[in-house]
Amino acid sequence: MRSTPVSAAPRRGRRTALAAAGLVAALTLTATACGGSEDEADTKPGGGTSQAADADGTGGGEGGLAAGLADRLKEHGIDVDKWKDGGWKNWDEDKWLSEAKDFVNPVIEGLWQPDRMKSAKEADKTVTTKDAAADQGATDPEPAPVEAVAEKKPYHENAAPVGKVFFDSPEGSMVCSGTVIKDVNHPGKSNLVWTAGHCVHAGGSGGWYRNIAFVPSYNDYGKSEAELANATATEMAPYGTWWADWASTSNQWIQGGSESGGDGAAYDYSVLHVKPEQGSKSLEETVGAALEVDFSAPSATEVSSMGAWGYPAAAPYNGLEMFKCVDRPGRLSLSPSLPTMYRIGCTMTGGSSGGGWFRVVDGETKLVSNTSIGPLENTWLAGPQLGRDAEALYQNMSKTYGGQ
């Protein structure tokens, strides 16, 4: 992850390969093969959830937007009839909607073509010297770097259900990573994706990003840039493109998130409810897998190893391949008033943001965090603990929108 330099700290010794190999093996064994081919205005505790347009353009309101949202947009001077024709490119401060209830993401069919996906830039979150040097409360010594390892291909047979999250920002097209998660209230038919808050909302100084879409098992066979010169949509998105019709992130991120993570970093998580650009099956049915989220927020001292998965896009990576890092987690405290974050050694760069962190519990792979921040040197990553606030956000999304 790109960043300003951080203060020096004693390094822990490099972790043994045995622990890493054990987690990788377990993750591989518990991932379900997927059968891919080559060829609202209501705010709940800890988070805000919003409704966008239905994917089929029958949202019940003007311009295919959810009932009431078209009027809300008009209040901000946004012409909903021109949105899909490029009106979404207007990032004027008074038109960049930021409140939880203002999220809008109508489907623009065909927008995310292979070339546009490949040109999307990494979404970075930096950590400043002041932030990293806080050392208040429970902060462990900086971990030794762990070299990211390319995931085995095809991804649908060898990895958890990870993919890429695409979105548009004032700086252009951007990319993060995300994970298909189970919907406890709709077993076997989940349409939920876990990612980082900064992949959907700019935080305290901005608003909701636009054209947010998820592509599971992106570039499933890990083809090179040359091999993908004339790639078809099927090669890049073997399970299709899934648009976020609802999104949620924490109120703490919306209010306090910043380019350096800020006070929102410890709450930098998001849940998306998605619908296919084409088709009617659920995301979980389509890809054949989804992971349970572990909201027990175990202390880093109680966990022997965690793995981070994602699609790093900043040099020396190019965003076309899935990578992973496995390490024993340590603790990172940005402030004594904020929850402690997990931190592992990892050389993945921007673009891996939002990618799931996994651990094995009683033989089952569970999502326990997501990539949030890291230093300029790309030697480690940090992610939030997922406790009661995160679970409340998830449950609200599942109960309110999961069956739609």
N, C-alpha and C positions, 0 to 999 in steps of 0.2 A: 504494500500500500504506500502511496506517495505521502510524504510528510515533511515537516520541518524537523531538524535534528532533535534528538532527545538526549537527556543527560546520561552520562556514563553510569553504569551500575555493575557490580560484580556479576559474573556469569555463572550459571549453573553448569555442571558437566553435561556433556551430550548424553541423551537417553539411550538405553540399550535397545538394540534392534529387536530383541525378543518381545518386549511389550508392544512395540509398534506392529510387528508381524502378527501378533495374536489378535489385535483389534482389526487389522486389515482382513485377516482370514475370516473372522466372525462376521464382519460386514459383508464380505463376499458371499458367505454361505447363507446369510439371512436376507439378502436382496432377492426380490422375486424377478425372474426372467419375464420380459414383456413381449417377446415375439415381434420385435420391429424388423423392418427390412432395410436393406441398404438404400436398393433402388428407392344514511338516514340522519337525520338531524339529532338523534338520540345519542347521548354520550354516556358510556358506562364507566365504572371505576377503572382508572388507569389507562383508558384508551378511547379513541374516537373512531366510529365506524360510519361509512357513508355509502350511499347508493348511487350508482351510475346508470348508464343506459343499458337496456337489454341488448344482447348480442344480435338479435334478429331485428332490431329496430322497432320493436313493439313495446317499448317501455311504458306506454300508457300516457305519455305526454307529448308535447310538441317536439318535432325533430327527432323522435325516437328516444327522447330522454325520459327518465322516470318522472311520474306525475309530481308536479310542484317544482322540480329542479329547473325546468326551462324558465319559469318565472324568476327563480332565484338568480339565474345567469343574467337575465335581462336587467335585473337590479344593478348588476355590475357592468352593464353596457355591452354585454356579449350577445352577438347575433347568432342564435343557435342554428339557423338555416345555413349559415356560412361556415360553421365549424368544420365540417368534413371537407370543405373546399379550401382549407388552409387557414380558416379563422383561428384555429388552435395555436397558430404561430405567434399570436399577439401576447407578449409577455409583459405588457405594461403593468406596473405595480398594482394599479387599481383593478386590473383584470386577472391578476394571478391569485386565484382563490386559495385560501389557506385554512379556513376553518374545517373541522371534521365533516360537517354536513355539506360542504361545498364540492366534494370530490365528483368529478365528471370525467368519463372515459368512454365515449361512444365508439363503437367499432368502426374503423375505416378499413374496409376489406382490401387486402392487397398492399397495405402500407408497408408492412414488414417483409419486403422481398429479400432474397439472399444477399444481394450487394449492400442493402441498407443495414442488414444485421451485421455483416462483416465490418462495416465502416463505423459502427457504434463505438464510442470511446468509453474507457473504464470510468466508473464512478468511485472516486477516492474519498476517504475521510482521513484527515491528518490528525496527528497528536502533537501538541506543542511541548517545548521544554518545560514550561510551567505546569502543564497537565501531568506529564510523565514524572516530573520530579516531586509531585505532591507527597508521595510516600507516607500518607496519613493512613492509619489503620493497617489493614492487612495487604501489604504489597511485598511480593517475593522478589528476589534478585532476577534480573533480566535473563530469560532463557537463552541457551545456545541455539543458533539457527538450525532448523531442520530442513533439509533440502526437499522441496516438493517433488513428488513422484507422479509421473503420468499414469492415469487410470488405464486398466486393461480395456481393450475394445473387443466387441461393441459394448458401449456403456450399459445398454439395457440388460445385458447378461451378466455384467460384472460389478455394477455399482448400484448404490441406492438411487432412488428416482430424483436425480439432480438435473437441473436445466439452467437456462439463461433467462434473466428478466430484462426486457428491453423497455426503454421509455425515452421520451423527449423532454429536454430541459432548455432553459434559455441559452445554454452553451452548445446545444445540438443533441444529436442522438447519443444515448448513453446505454451502458450495459452493466448488470449485476448478475448474481447467481441466486438460485432459489431451489426449494425442495418440495416435492409433493408430500403432504402430510395427511394422516387419517382424520376423518370427521367423526368424532365419537357419537354424534347424534344421527349420522347417516352412514352406517357401516357399509363398506364395500363400494360406496358411491361418492367418494369425496371429490370436491372441486376446490380444495383449499391448497394454497401454496404459502410456504414460510420464506420470508426474506428479511432484509434490513429495513428499518424505518427510513434511512437516508436514500433508499432506492425508490421510494414512492413520494416522499415529501422533503422539501428543502430545509425544514426546521424553522427556527424563530425568525429568520430573515426572508422567508419565501413562502411558497405554497405547494400544492399538489402538482406533481409532474403529470405529464399527459401521454396518451397513447401507450399505456402500460400493458405489456403482453408477456406471456411466459411461453418458452419453447422447451419442453422436456427432452432430455437426451439430445441436445443440440449437437449436430455433426457426429452422430452416433458412432461412426466408424473412424473418427479422428483423422480425417483426411487432411492433407497438407494444403497450403494456400494455392499451390500450383494445381493440385488435383481438383480444387474447388473453383477454378477459374470460371467455369460455366455451370456451376452447381444448380440443380433444380431445387425447388422448394422442399420436395420430399427428402432430398439428401441432407439439407440443412435442418429441416424440422420434420423428422420421421413420424411424429405423432401430432403434427399440426401446430398451429399457433392459437394460444388461449388468451383471450382478453380479460382483464380485470373489470368485472362489472360492479364489484364492491371492494373496498379497501379499508384497512384499519391499521393504525399505528398508535403508539402511546401518546397521551396528552403531553407527557414530559418531553418527547421528541418534538412534537409540534411546537411547543412553547420554548424549549431550551436547546434544541439541536442546532449545531453550527458546523462550519467547514472543518473545525478541529474536533468534532464530536460534541464538545461543550458539555453542559449539564445534562444533555439528553443522551449521551453515549451509553450510559448504563441501562437505558431503556430503548436502545436502537434496534427495534424489531417490528415486524409487520406481518399481517396475514392478509392474503388476497383471496377473494372468491372469484373464480374464473369461469368463462364459458368459451367453447370452441368457436373459432371463426367460421368453421364449417363442421356439421355433424351434430349429434344429439347425445351421445354417450357421455358419462361423467369422465373426469380426468383420470381418476383411479382405475376405472374400468378400461380406459383406453391404454394407459401405460402398464397396467397390471401390477402396480405396486404403490404403496404409500407408507410413510413412517409415522409411528406414534410420537407425540411430543412429551418429553419428560419435564413436568413442571415442579419437580421436587427441589430444584435448585441445590443440588448437593454441593457441599464445600469442595473446593479444589483439592483439599488435603485428603478427601475420602475417595478420590477417583484416580485410578492408576494410569489411565490413558484416555485421550479424546482425539478424534480425527476431524479435520476440517476438509471439506470438499468444495470445489468450485472451478470456475473458468477464468483464471488470471489473464488479463488482456494487456497490461502495461509491460514494457520490455523487462526481461528478455522473452516474455511470452507474447502470443499474438491473439489470444482469445478463442482459438479454434479447438483447443483440447481441454479435457477435464483433468485436473490435478488434485492431489491429496497430500496432507501432512498429518502425521500422528505423533503425539508427544504426551508426556505427563503434564497436566495443566498446573499452572501456578496462579497466583492471585495478583490483580492489579487494582489499586484503589486510586481513582482520580480525585476524590474528595472524601473527607470523613463523613459528609452528609449524604453520599451516594452509595448504592449497593456496590459491593466488590465485583469486578469483572473477572472472567477467566482469561488466561493468557498462555499461549503455546508458542514454541519456536516454529517458524514457517517462513519460507522464502516466496510464497505466493504474493502477487502484486494486485493492484487495482483491477476490478472486474470480478475478483473472487468475493467482493463484498456481498453480504446477504447469504452466501453459501452456508449450508448446514454444518453444524458441529455434531458429531455422533458419538455415542458410547454404547457399550453392550451391557444390558441389564438382564440377568437370568437367561442368557442366550439370545436375547432379542435386541436388535439395533434400534435405538431411539434417538431422536433429535433433542439435543440438550442446550444448544446455543446457535448463534450465527456470527459470521465474520462482521466486525464493525470497524475497528480502527487498527492502525499499525504505523510503524516508523518509516522514515525516508529510506533507511538502509534495507528495508524488506527482510528483516531478520525474525520478526515475530508478528502474531496477530492476537487481537483481543476481542472477546464477545461477551454479551450480557448474560447474566444468570436469568433464567426464566422461572419466576416465582408466581405469587398470587396475582399480581397485576397482569402479567402476561397470560395467565390462565383465564382471567376474567375477560380479557380482550378476545381470546380465542373462543371461549364459550359464547360470548355475545355474537360473534360472527357466525358460529355454527348454528346456534338456535334461531337467530333472526333470518339468516340468508342461506344457510347450508342446503336446505331442501329445494332451492329455486334453481 
